[in-house]
Amino acid sequence: MHSEEIIMFGIVGVAFIAALLLSFFFGKRRNKLGLSIMGIIWTGFTGIMFFGMYDASGWDGLAYAVGLVAISAPTGVGSLIGSLVGWAKSDKAEHEQFTLGAGQSDAATSSR
């Protein structure tokens, strides 16, 4: 693989992993404000890229298309996956904590 290909895939990978981890962090803590801000930033970036593509003439729109495919799409998919998995993990942790708490209180009352 040439160095240009490594850089290209590296940017896509970093965008995906950064969005995945950040949205997982916000989803795990059920931080709706953080997830909303990430969504607004992503929507703004995607809108700017589409507007730039629409306004560009000739081959100038290619850079905007590459921005959409290489940065916006992996970021959107990473954010979606991270937030859904984080939210589901927080549900599971709350459910386990609730059942453990209920089991401990039952054992404490029955031993008396």
The first five atom37 places (N, CA, C, CB, O) and aatype in JSON, in Angstrom:
{
  "aatype": [12, 8, 15, 6, 6, 9, 9, 12, 13, 7, 9, 19, 7, 19, 0, 13, 9, 0, 0, 10, 10, 10, 15, 13, 13, 13, 7, 11, 1, 1, 2, 11, 10, 7, 10, 15, 9, 12, 7, 9, 9, 17, 16, 7, 13, 16, 7, 9, 12, 13, 13, 7, 12, 18, 3, 0, 15, 7, 17, 3, 7, 10, 0, 18, 0, 19, 7, 10, 19, 0, 9, 15, 0, 14, 16, 7, 19, 7, 15, 10, 9, 7, 15, 10, 19, 7, 17, 0, 11, 15, 3, 11, 0, 6, 8, 6, 5, 13, 16, 10, 7, 0, 7, 5, 15, 3, 0, 0, 16, 15, 15, 1],
  "atom_mask": [
    [1, 1, 1, 1, 1],
    [1, 1, 1, 1, 1],
    [1, 1, 1, 1, 1],
    [1, 1, 1, 1, 1],
    [1, 1, 1, 1, 1],
    [1, 1, 1, 1, 1],
    [1, 1, 1, 1, 1],
    [1, 1, 1, 1, 1],
    [1, 1, 1, 1, 1],
    [1, 1, 1, 0, 1],
    [1, 1, 1, 1, 1],
    [1, 1, 1, 1, 1],
    [1, 1, 1, 0, 1],
    [1, 1, 1, 1, 1],
    [1, 1, 1, 1, 1],
    [1, 1, 1, 1, 1],
    [1, 1, 1, 1, 1],
    [1, 1, 1, 1, 1],
    [1, 1, 1, 1, 1],
    [1, 1, 1, 1, 1],
    [1, 1, 1, 1, 1],
    [1, 1, 1, 1, 1],
    [1, 1, 1, 1, 1],
    [1, 1, 1, 1, 1],
    [1, 1, 1, 1, 1],
    [1, 1, 1, 1, 1],
    [1, 1, 1, 0, 1],
    [1, 1, 1, 1, 1],
    [1, 1, 1, 1, 1],
    [1, 1, 1, 1, 1],
    [1, 1, 1, 1, 1],
    [1, 1, 1, 1, 1],
    [1, 1, 1, 1, 1],
    [1, 1, 1, 0, 1],
    [1, 1, 1, 1, 1],
    [1, 1, 1, 1, 1],
    [1, 1, 1, 1, 1],
    [1, 1, 1, 1, 1],
    [1, 1, 1, 0, 1],
    [1, 1, 1, 1, 1],
    [1, 1, 1, 1, 1],
    [1, 1, 1, 1, 1],
    [1, 1, 1, 1, 1],
    [1, 1, 1, 0, 1],
    [1, 1, 1, 1, 1],
    [1, 1, 1, 1, 1],
    [1, 1, 1, 0, 1],
    [1, 1, 1, 1, 1],
    [1, 1, 1, 1, 1],
    [1, 1, 1, 1, 1],
    [1, 1, 1, 1, 1],
    [1, 1, 1, 0, 1],
    [1, 1, 1, 1, 1],
    [1, 1, 1, 1, 1],
    [1, 1, 1, 1, 1],
    [1, 1, 1, 1, 1],
    [1, 1, 1, 1, 1],
    [1, 1, 1, 0, 1],
    [1, 1, 1, 1, 1],
    [1, 1, 1, 1, 1],
    [1, 1, 1, 0, 1],
    [1, 1, 1, 1, 1],
    [1, 1, 1, 1, 1],
    [1, 1, 1, 1, 1],
    [1, 1, 1, 1, 1],
    [1, 1, 1, 1, 1],
    [1, 1, 1, 0, 1],
    [1, 1, 1, 1, 1],
    [1, 1, 1, 1, 1],
    [1, 1, 1, 1, 1],
    [1, 1, 1, 1, 1],
    [1, 1, 1, 1, 1],
    [1, 1, 1, 1, 1],
    [1, 1, 1, 1, 1],
    [1, 1, 1, 1, 1],
    [1, 1, 1, 0, 1],
    [1, 1, 1, 1, 1],
    [1, 1, 1, 0, 1],
    [1, 1, 1, 1, 1],
    [1, 1, 1, 1, 1],
    [1, 1, 1, 1, 1],
    [1, 1, 1, 0, 1],
    [1, 1, 1, 1, 1],
    [1, 1, 1, 1, 1],
    [1, 1, 1, 1, 1],
    [1, 1, 1, 0, 1],
    [1, 1, 1, 1, 1],
    [1, 1, 1, 1, 1],
    [1, 1, 1, 1, 1],
    [1, 1, 1, 1, 1],
    [1, 1, 1, 1, 1],
    [1, 1, 1, 1, 1],
    [1, 1, 1, 1, 1],
    [1, 1, 1, 1, 1],
    [1, 1, 1, 1, 1],
    [1, 1, 1, 1, 1],
    [1, 1, 1, 1, 1],
    [1, 1, 1, 1, 1],
    [1, 1, 1, 1, 1],
    [1, 1, 1, 1, 1],
    [1, 1, 1, 0, 1],
    [1, 1, 1, 1, 1],
    [1, 1, 1, 0, 1],
    [1, 1, 1, 1, 1],
    [1, 1, 1, 1, 1],
    [1, 1, 1, 1, 1],
    [1, 1, 1, 1, 1],
    [1, 1, 1, 1, 1],
    [1, 1, 1, 1, 1],
    [1, 1, 1, 1, 1],
    [1, 1, 1, 1, 1],
    [1, 1, 1, 1, 1]
  ],
  "atom_positions": [
    [[0.84, -1.17, 0.0], [0.0, 0.0, 0.0], [0.89, 1.24, 0.0], [-0.96, -0.01, 1.21], [1.91, 1.28, 0.7]],
    [[0.52, 2.23, -0.77], [1.27, 3.47, -0.85], [0.89, 4.38, 0.31], [1.03, 4.18, -2.19], [-0.14, 4.21, 0.95]],
    [[1.75, 5.35, 0.57], [1.52, 6.23, 1.71], [0.25, 7.07, 1.54], [2.72, 7.15, 1.91], [-0.39, 7.43, 2.53]],
    [[-0.11, 7.39, 0.29], [-1.34, 8.16, 0.08], [-2.57, 7.35, 0.48], [-1.46, 8.59, -1.38], [-3.52, 7.9, 1.03]],
    [[-2.55, 6.06, 0.2], [-3.68, 5.2, 0.56], [-3.78, 5.04, 2.08], [-3.54, 3.83, -0.1], [-4.88, 5.02, 2.63]],
    [[-2.65, 4.93, 2.73], [-2.65, 4.81, 4.18], [-3.23, 6.06, 4.82], [-1.23, 4.54, 4.71], [-4.02, 5.98, 5.76]],
    [[-2.85, 7.22, 4.3], [-3.37, 8.48, 4.83], [-4.87, 8.57, 4.58], [-2.65, 9.69, 4.19], [-5.63, 8.98, 5.46]],
    [[-5.31, 8.18, 3.39], [-6.73, 8.25, 3.06], [-7.55, 7.34, 3.98], [-6.96, 7.86, 1.6], [-8.56, 7.78, 4.54]],
    [[-7.14, 6.1, 4.14], [-7.86, 5.19, 5.02], [-7.69, 5.57, 6.48], [-7.39, 3.76, 4.8], [-8.58, 5.31, 7.3]],
    [[-6.57, 6.18, 6.83], [-6.35, 6.62, 8.2], [-7.3, 7.73, 8.6], [0.0, 0.0, 0.0], [-7.81, 7.74, 9.72]],
    [[-7.54, 8.68, 7.7], [-8.47, 9.77, 8.0], [-9.88, 9.22, 8.19], [-8.46, 10.83, 6.87], [-10.58, 9.62, 9.11]],
    [[-10.29, 8.31, 7.31], [-11.62, 7.7, 7.43], [-11.71, 6.92, 8.74], [-11.91, 6.77, 6.22], [-12.71, 7.02, 9.45]],
    [[-10.69, 6.15, 9.06], [-10.69, 5.36, 10.29], [-10.7, 6.21, 11.54], [0.0, 0.0, 0.0], [-11.42, 5.91, 12.5]],
    [[-9.92, 7.28, 11.54], [-9.88, 8.16, 12.71], [-11.22, 8.86, 12.89], [-8.76, 9.21, 12.55], [-11.7, 8.99, 14.02]],
    [[-11.84, 9.3, 11.79], [-13.16, 9.94, 11.89], [-14.18, 8.97, 12.45], [-13.62, 10.46, 10.51], [-14.99, 9.35, 13.3]],
    [[-14.16, 7.72, 11.99], [-15.11, 6.71, 12.46], [-14.89, 6.38, 13.93], [-15.0, 5.43, 11.61], [-15.83, 6.39, 14.72]],
    [[-13.65, 6.1, 14.31], [-13.34, 5.7, 15.68], [-13.6, 6.85, 16.67], [-11.87, 5.25, 15.79], [-14.13, 6.63, 17.75]],
    [[-13.24, 8.08, 16.28], [-13.47, 9.22, 17.18], [-14.96, 9.43, 17.41], [-12.83, 10.5, 16.59], [-15.39, 9.64, 18.55]],
    [[-15.75, 9.37, 16.35], [-17.2, 9.54, 16.51], [-17.81, 8.38, 17.3], [-17.89, 9.65, 15.13], [-18.69, 8.59, 18.13]],
    [[-17.32, 7.17, 17.05], [-17.81, 5.99, 17.76], [-17.56, 6.1, 19.25], [-17.15, 4.73, 17.2], [-18.47, 5.89, 20.06]],
    [[-16.34, 6.43, 19.63], [-16.0, 6.5, 21.05], [-16.69, 7.65, 21.76], [-14.49, 6.63, 21.22], [-17.18, 7.5, 22.87]],
    [[-16.74, 8.81, 21.1], [-17.38, 9.96, 21.73], [-18.88, 9.73, 21.91], [-17.13, 11.21, 20.89], [-19.43, 10.06, 22.96]],
    [[-19.53, 9.18, 20.9], [-20.97, 8.94, 21.03], [-21.25, 7.78, 21.99], [-21.58, 8.63, 19.65], [-22.28, 7.79, 22.66]],
    [[-20.36, 6.8, 22.08], [-20.51, 5.74, 23.07], [-20.42, 6.32, 24.48], [-19.45, 4.64, 22.87], [-21.19, 5.95, 25.36]],
    [[-19.47, 7.22, 24.68], [-19.3, 7.88, 25.97], [-20.57, 8.65, 26.35], [-18.09, 8.84, 25.93], [-21.05, 8.54, 27.48]],
    [[-21.11, 9.42, 25.4], [-22.33, 10.17, 25.68], [-23.54, 9.25, 25.85], [-22.6, 11.18, 24.56], [-24.39, 9.49, 26.71]],
    [[-23.62, 8.19, 25.04], [-24.74, 7.27, 25.14], [-24.73, 6.48, 26.44], [0.0, 0.0, 0.0], [-25.78, 6.25, 27.04]],
    [[-23.55, 6.07, 26.87], [-23.43, 5.3, 28.11], [-23.89, 6.12, 29.31], [-21.98, 4.84, 28.32], [-24.46, 5.58, 30.27]],
    [[-23.65, 7.41, 29.26], [-24.07, 8.3, 30.35], [-25.43, 8.94, 30.09], [-23.04, 9.37, 30.57], [-25.89, 9.76, 30.88]],
    [[-26.06, 8.56, 28.98], [-27.37, 9.08, 28.59], [-27.37, 10.61, 28.52], [-28.45, 8.61, 29.56], [-28.31, 11.27, 28.96]],
    [[-26.29, 11.14, 27.98], [-26.13, 12.58, 27.86], [-26.77, 13.04, 26.55], [-24.63, 12.98, 27.92], [-26.13, 13.02, 25.49]],
    [[-28.02, 13.44, 26.62], [-28.75, 13.85, 25.42], [-28.2, 15.13, 24.83], [-30.21, 14.01, 25.73], [-28.23, 15.3, 23.61]],
    [[-27.71, 16.03, 25.66], [-27.15, 17.28, 25.16], [-25.9, 17.01, 24.31], [-26.81, 18.22, 26.33], [-25.75, 17.58, 23.23]],
    [[-25.01, 16.16, 24.8], [-23.8, 15.83, 24.04], [-24.12, 15.16, 22.72], [0.0, 0.0, 0.0], [-23.53, 15.49, 21.69]],
    [[-25.06, 14.22, 22.74], [-25.45, 13.55, 21.5], [-26.12, 14.53, 20.54], [-26.39, 12.39, 21.8], [-25.93, 14.44, 19.33]],
    [[-26.91, 15.45, 21.08], [-27.57, 16.46, 20.24], [-26.55, 17.39, 19.59], [-28.58, 17.27, 21.06], [-26.66, 17.72, 18.41]],
    [[-25.57, 17.81, 20.36], [-24.53, 18.69, 19.81], [-23.75, 17.97, 18.72], [-23.58, 19.18, 20.92], [-23.45, 18.56, 17.68]],
    [[-23.41, 16.71, 18.95], [-22.72, 15.94, 17.91], [-23.57, 15.84, 16.65], [-22.37, 14.53, 18.42], [-23.06, 15.97, 15.54]],
    [[-24.87, 15.61, 16.82], [-25.77, 15.52, 15.67], [-25.88, 16.84, 14.92], [0.0, 0.0, 0.0], [-25.94, 16.85, 13.69]],
    [[-25.92, 17.94, 15.65], [-26.0, 19.25, 15.01], [-24.73, 19.56, 14.24], [-26.27, 20.34, 16.07], [-24.79, 20.08, 13.12]],
    [[-23.58, 19.26, 14.82], [-22.31, 19.48, 14.13], [-22.23, 18.62, 12.87], [-21.11, 19.18, 15.06], [-21.83, 19.1, 11.81]],
    [[-22.62, 17.36, 12.97], [-22.58, 16.46, 11.82], [-23.55, 16.93, 10.73], [-22.92, 15.02, 12.24], [-23.21, 16.92, 9.55]],
    [[-24.75, 17.34, 11.12], [-25.73, 17.82, 10.15], [-25.24, 19.1, 9.48], [-27.09, 18.07, 10.84], [-25.41, 19.27, 8.27]],
    [[-24.63, 19.99, 10.25], [-24.09, 21.22, 9.68], [-22.98, 20.95, 8.68], [0.0, 0.0, 0.0], [-22.96, 21.53, 7.6]],
    [[-22.05, 20.05, 9.04], [-20.97, 19.7, 8.13], [-21.5, 19.07, 6.85], [-19.98, 18.76, 8.81], [-21.07, 19.41, 5.75]],
    [[-22.44, 18.15, 7.0], [-23.02, 17.49, 5.83], [-23.77, 18.49, 4.96], [-23.96, 16.36, 6.26], [-23.68, 18.43, 3.73]],
    [[-24.5, 19.4, 5.57], [-25.21, 20.43, 4.8], [-24.26, 21.34, 4.05], [0.0, 0.0, 0.0], [-24.52, 21.69, 2.89]],
    [[-23.17, 21.73, 4.69], [-22.18, 22.57, 4.03], [-21.56, 21.84, 2.84], [-21.07, 22.99, 5.01], [-21.35, 22.44, 1.78]],
    [[-21.29, 20.55, 2.99], [-20.72, 19.78, 1.88], [-21.72, 19.68, 0.72], [-20.31, 18.37, 2.36], [-21.34, 19.83, -0.44]],
    [[-22.98, 19.43, 1.02], [-23.99, 19.36, -0.05], [-24.16, 20.72, -0.72], [-25.34, 18.87, 0.52], [-24.28, 20.78, -1.95]],
    [[-24.18, 21.8, 0.05], [-24.31, 23.13, -0.53], [-23.1, 23.45, -1.4], [-24.48, 24.19, 0.57], [-23.24, 24.03, -2.48]],
    [[-21.91, 23.08, -0.93], [-20.7, 23.3, -1.72], [-20.72, 22.52, -3.02], [0.0, 0.0, 0.0], [-20.3, 23.03, -4.06]],
    [[-21.2, 21.28, -2.96], [-21.31, 20.48, -4.19], [-22.29, 21.1, -5.16], [-21.73, 19.04, -3.86], [-22.05, 21.14, -6.36]],
    [[-23.4, 21.59, -4.63], [-24.42, 22.2, -5.47], [-23.91, 23.48, -6.12], [-25.68, 22.5, -4.65], [-24.21, 23.76, -7.28]],
    [[-23.12, 24.25, -5.37], [-22.64, 25.55, -5.84], [-21.4, 25.44, -6.72], [-22.34, 26.43, -4.66], [-21.11, 26.36, -7.48]],
    [[-20.67, 24.33, -6.65], [-19.43, 24.18, -7.4], [-19.72, 23.86, -8.87], [-18.55, 23.06, -6.78], [-20.78, 23.35, -9.22]],
    [[-18.75, 24.19, -9.69], [-18.9, 23.9, -11.12], [-17.76, 23.0, -11.57], [-18.94, 25.21, -11.95], [-16.62, 23.13, -11.12]],
    [[-18.07, 22.11, -12.46], [-17.05, 21.22, -13.03], [-16.51, 20.24, -12.0], [0.0, 0.0, 0.0], [-17.25, 19.63, -11.24]],
    [[-15.18, 20.12, -11.99], [-14.51, 19.17, -11.11], [-14.38, 19.68, -9.69], [-13.16, 18.85, -11.66], [-13.91, 18.95, -8.82]],
    [[-14.77, 20.92, -9.43], [-14.64, 21.48, -8.08], [-15.54, 20.75, -7.07], [-14.99, 22.97, -8.1], [-15.22, 20.71, -5.88]],
    [[-16.63, 20.2, -7.53], [-17.53, 19.48, -6.64], [-16.99, 18.16, -6.15], [0.0, 0.0, 0.0], [-17.53, 17.57, -5.21]],
    [[-15.91, 17.68, -6.77], [-15.33, 16.39, -6.38], [-14.77, 16.44, -4.96], [-14.23, 15.99, -7.36], [-14.89, 15.46, -4.22]],
    [[-14.18, 17.54, -4.57], [-13.63, 17.67, -3.21], [-14.74, 17.59, -2.17], [-12.86, 18.99, -3.05], [-14.56, 16.99, -1.1]],
    [[-15.88, 18.19, -2.48], [-17.02, 18.12, -1.55], [-17.58, 16.69, -1.48], [-18.13, 19.1, -1.99], [-17.97, 16.23, -0.41]],
    [[-17.61, 16.02, -2.6], [-18.09, 14.63, -2.61], [-17.15, 13.74, -1.81], [-18.21, 14.11, -4.05], [-17.6, 12.85, -1.08]],
    [[-15.86, 13.95, -1.94], [-14.89, 13.18, -1.16], [-15.06, 13.49, 0.33], [-13.43, 13.49, -1.62], [-14.96, 12.59, 1.17]],
    [[-15.33, 14.75, 0.67], [-15.57, 15.11, 2.07], [-16.8, 14.4, 2.63], [0.0, 0.0, 0.0], [-16.81, 13.98, 3.78]],
    [[-17.83, 14.28, 1.79], [-19.04, 13.57, 2.23], [-18.77, 12.09, 2.44], [-20.17, 13.75, 1.22], [-19.19, 11.51, 3.44]],
    [[-18.07, 11.48, 1.5], [-17.84, 10.03, 1.57], [-16.77, 9.69, 2.59], [-17.43, 9.5, 0.2], [-16.9, 8.69, 3.3]],
    [[-15.71, 10.49, 2.69], [-14.58, 10.13, 3.53], [-14.7, 10.61, 4.98], [-13.33, 10.68, 2.94], [-14.07, 10.04, 5.87]],
    [[-15.48, 11.65, 5.23], [-15.55, 12.17, 6.59], [-16.97, 12.11, 7.14], [-15.04, 13.61, 6.63], [-17.19, 11.62, 8.24]],
    [[-17.93, 12.59, 6.37], [-19.3, 12.68, 6.88], [-19.95, 11.31, 7.07], [-20.13, 13.52, 5.95], [-20.58, 11.06, 8.1]],
    [[-19.81, 10.43, 6.1], [-20.45, 9.12, 6.2], [-19.88, 8.27, 7.35], [-20.29, 8.36, 4.89], [-20.66, 7.74, 8.14]],
    [[-18.53, 8.13, 7.47], [-18.03, 7.34, 8.61], [-18.35, 7.97, 9.96], [-16.54, 7.17, 8.48], [-18.58, 7.25, 10.93]],
    [[-18.36, 9.29, 10.02], [-18.69, 9.95, 11.27], [-20.14, 9.7, 11.65], [-18.42, 11.45, 11.16], [-20.45, 9.45, 12.82]],
    [[-21.03, 9.78, 10.68], [-22.45, 9.52, 10.95], [-22.71, 8.1, 11.37], [0.0, 0.0, 0.0], [-23.46, 7.85, 12.32]],
    [[-22.08, 7.14, 10.68], [-22.27, 5.73, 11.03], [-21.65, 5.43, 12.39], [-21.66, 4.81, 9.94], [-22.25, 4.72, 13.2]],
    [[-20.46, 5.96, 12.65], [-19.82, 5.75, 13.95], [-20.62, 6.34, 15.09], [0.0, 0.0, 0.0], [-20.72, 5.74, 16.16]],
    [[-21.18, 7.52, 14.86], [-22.01, 8.15, 15.91], [-23.26, 7.34, 16.18], [-22.39, 9.57, 15.49], [-23.66, 7.16, 17.33]],
    [[-23.87, 6.85, 15.13], [-25.1, 6.06, 15.3], [-24.82, 4.76, 16.04], [-25.73, 5.76, 13.94], [-25.54, 4.42, 16.98]],
    [[-23.8, 4.05, 15.63], [-23.47, 2.77, 16.28], [-23.05, 3.01, 17.73], [-22.33, 2.04, 15.5], [-23.51, 2.31, 18.64]],
    [[-22.17, 3.98, 17.95], [-21.69, 4.25, 19.31], [-22.78, 4.66, 20.26], [0.0, 0.0, 0.0], [-22.83, 4.2, 21.4]],
    [[-23.67, 5.54, 19.79], [-24.73, 5.99, 20.7], [-25.73, 4.88, 20.99], [-25.46, 7.19, 20.1], [-26.2, 4.76, 22.12]],
    [[-26.07, 4.07, 20.0], [-27.01, 2.97, 20.23], [-26.43, 1.92, 21.17], [-27.4, 2.33, 18.91], [-27.12, 1.44, 22.07]],
    [[-25.17, 1.57, 20.96], [-24.54, 0.56, 21.83], [-24.36, 1.12, 23.24], [-23.16, 0.12, 21.25], [-24.6, 0.42, 24.22]],
    [[-23.93, 2.39, 23.35], [-23.78, 3.0, 24.67], [-25.09, 3.09, 25.42], [0.0, 0.0, 0.0], [-25.14, 2.82, 26.62]],
    [[-26.15, 3.47, 24.71], [-27.47, 3.57, 25.35], [-27.94, 2.19, 25.81], [-28.51, 4.2, 24.38], [-28.48, 2.05, 26.91]],
    [[-27.73, 1.17, 24.97], [-28.14, -0.19, 25.34], [-27.32, -0.7, 26.52], [-27.98, -1.15, 24.13], [-27.87, -1.37, 27.4]],
    [[-26.02, -0.39, 26.56], [-25.19, -0.82, 27.69], [-25.63, -0.14, 28.97], [-23.71, -0.52, 27.41], [-25.59, -0.75, 30.04]],
    [[-26.05, 1.13, 28.89], [-26.49, 1.8, 30.11], [-27.81, 1.2, 30.59], [-26.65, 3.32, 29.86], [-28.03, 1.11, 31.8]],
    [[-28.69, 0.79, 29.66], [-29.92, 0.1, 30.05], [-29.62, -1.2, 30.77], [-30.8, -0.17, 28.83], [-30.22, -1.53, 31.79]],
    [[-28.66, -1.94, 30.22], [-28.3, -3.24, 30.8], [-27.67, -3.04, 32.18], [-27.33, -4.0, 29.87], [-27.95, -3.8, 33.11]],
    [[-26.82, -2.03, 32.32], [-26.17, -1.78, 33.62], [-27.2, -1.35, 34.66], [-25.08, -0.7, 33.48], [-27.13, -1.77, 35.81]],
    [[-28.17, -0.52, 34.26], [-29.21, -0.1, 35.19], [-30.09, -1.28, 35.59], [-30.07, 1.01, 34.58], [-30.49, -1.4, 36.75]],
    [[-30.4, -2.15, 34.63], [-31.23, -3.31, 34.92], [-30.51, -4.26, 35.87], [-31.61, -4.04, 33.62], [-31.12, -4.77, 36.81]],
    [[-29.21, -4.5, 35.63], [-28.45, -5.37, 36.53], [-28.32, -4.76, 37.91], [-27.06, -5.66, 35.94], [-28.4, -5.47, 38.92]],
    [[-28.12, -3.46, 37.97], [-28.01, -2.8, 39.26], [-29.34, -2.88, 40.02], [-27.58, -1.34, 39.08], [-29.36, -3.06, 41.24]],
    [[-30.44, -2.73, 39.3], [-31.75, -2.8, 39.93], [-32.01, -4.21, 40.46], [-32.85, -2.39, 38.95], [-32.5, -4.37, 41.57]],
    [[-31.7, -5.23, 39.67], [-31.95, -6.6, 40.12], [-31.01, -7.0, 41.24], [-31.82, -7.58, 38.95], [-31.42, -7.73, 42.14]],
    [[-29.77, -6.54, 41.21], [-28.86, -6.84, 42.31], [-29.32, -6.15, 43.59], [-27.43, -6.41, 41.97], [-29.27, -6.74, 44.67]],
    [[-29.76, -4.92, 43.46], [-30.25, -4.18, 44.63], [-31.48, -4.84, 45.22], [0.0, 0.0, 0.0], [-31.62, -4.91, 46.44]],
    [[-32.37, -5.33, 44.37], [-33.59, -5.99, 44.85], [-33.25, -7.32, 45.51], [-34.59, -6.21, 43.7], [-33.84, -7.69, 46.52]],
    [[-32.3, -8.04, 44.93], [-31.91, -9.32, 45.51], [-31.24, -9.16, 46.85], [0.0, 0.0, 0.0], [-31.45, -9.98, 47.75]],
    [[-30.44, -8.13, 47.01], [-29.77, -7.9, 48.28], [-30.76, -7.47, 49.36], [-28.68, -6.85, 48.11], [-30.63, -7.86, 50.52]],
    [[-31.74, -6.67, 48.98], [-32.7, -6.24, 50.0], [-33.59, -7.41, 50.44], [-33.57, -5.09, 49.47], [-34.01, -7.47, 51.6]],
    [[-33.9, -8.34, 49.51], [-34.68, -9.51, 49.89], [-33.9, -10.41, 50.84], [-35.1, -10.28, 48.65], [-34.47, -10.95, 51.79]],
    [[-32.61, -10.56, 50.59], [-31.8, -11.41, 51.45], [-31.64, -10.77, 52.82], [-30.42, -11.66, 50.82], [-31.61, -11.47, 53.83]],
    [[-31.54, -9.45, 52.86], [-31.35, -8.77, 54.14], [-32.62, -8.86, 54.98], [-30.97, -7.3, 53.91], [-32.53, -9.0, 56.2]],
    [[-33.79, -8.79, 54.38], [-35.03, -8.85, 55.16], [-35.34, -10.28, 55.58], [-36.21, -8.27, 54.36], [-35.93, -10.49, 56.64]],
    [[-34.96, -11.27, 54.78], [-35.28, -12.65, 55.14], [-34.34, -13.2, 56.21], [-35.23, -13.52, 53.91], [-34.69, -14.15, 56.91]],
    [[-33.13, -12.61, 56.35], [-32.2, -13.11, 57.36], [-32.55, -12.59, 58.76], [-30.76, -12.71, 57.0], [-32.03, -13.1, 59.75]],
    [[-33.39, -11.6, 58.84], [-33.73, -11.04, 60.15], [-34.75, -11.85, 60.81], [-34.21, -9.64, 60.04], [-35.17, -11.53, 61.93]]
  ]
}
